[in-house]
Amino acid sequence: MRIRGVVSEKAGRFHVNLLCSEEKDADNALHFNPRLDQSVVVFNTKKGGAWGKEERGRGNPFHHGQPFEVFLIATEKGFKAVIGDAEHHHFLYRIQPEHVRVMEVGGDLQLESVKIF
């Protein structure tokens, strides 16, 4: 999938969640969480109401007030995050992608488009 948007001028964080249902406490196969307030991009999974161990990508390629393009690609072994033209992180599956039913985008951003391939 491709996500395009603009990071808010005073952004702290935003997220993309790939959820397994529409339930309130659904399992989350991928929590993609740029944290501008900590200069890091966090990847995680939530299963059975409990968060797993956070993984952090290399640095933070997001900037306040700037447009961005993120590709989240389901590979044979995990979700690959490509930000701009560079591979940022490869998050190995903890929940298989065929269980994903809902995508949620939120936080300090202006969402421009989402395209699912």
C-alpha positions, 0 to 999 in steps of 0.5 A: 500500500502507498500512503501520502500525506503531510506531517503537521507543523507541530506534529508529535506522532502519527500512526498506521495500524493494520488491524485484524478486525473493527473491534475496539481492542483488535489485534494489530498486525502492524503498528507503524508509528513515526514519533517526531517528538522522539525522532524515531519510527516505531514498529510493533504488534498488538496481540490478545490486548498486549503490545509486543517488543518495539522495533525501531527503524533507522532514524526518522525521515519525517519532518514537520510541515513536509510531504511524505510517501510511505510504502508498506509492502507485504513480503514473504517474511514481513512488512517492508517500510519504504519511505521516500526512495529508501527502505527504512525497516523490515518488520518480520511478521508476528501476525500473518497479513491475511488476518488484516481486515482494517487499516487505520491512519491517525495522529498529527498528519494531513492524509492525502491518499491511500492506495492499496495494490 
